[in-house]
Amino acid sequence: MKLQQRAWCLDRAVVDVTWTFDPLVARNAAFNVRKLGAVLDEYLVDFYGRMTDGVNAGQGSDRILARWTLDAPLPSAPREPGPSRTILDVGEDLSPVVGAMPADASSVSLAVPADIEGLRRDNPRLAAQWRLALRDAILERWGAGWRPTAVGRDGRYLMEAL
């Protein structure tokens, strides 16, 4: 479907498409970056404001703005996040584990739960903790000029100093 949308847009001279997605939904992050080659341009805190529906109530509405340049080649082999210091990881009890930021690092990784939707359903309080943990970890780097440059199949973000 995305390739048909891409062709439709290119036939009409549309070369950039942007959208937002929830950075905690690992499969969306991976698809957007790995399959489409989207660039993650901006982290948007509570983009939609307070949401009260059954899925999002009490969870915040942070989003990442993705940009897909349609006339660029699709990734032939998605970049895998290589070894880097993990500053946010998933604990055995699914809680966020925040690590120290190494002073000399040029890249770090941030993990998110594999199934945030299930966590929202089963433990909304823990899911909300993830929103804040990811927000704090990613915004600190973003504010220092870093950007997410790759996403692993598991939804692990690689952030690099640019």
Secondary structure, 3 states (H helix, E strand, C coil): CHHHHHHHHHHCCCCEEEEEECCCCHHHHHHHHHHCCCEEEEEECCCCCCCCCCCCCCCCCCEEEEEEECCCCCCCCCCCCCCCEEEEEECCCCCEEECCCCCCCCEEEECCCCCHHHHHHHCHHHHHHHHHHHHHHHHHHHHCCEEEEEECCCCCEEEEEC
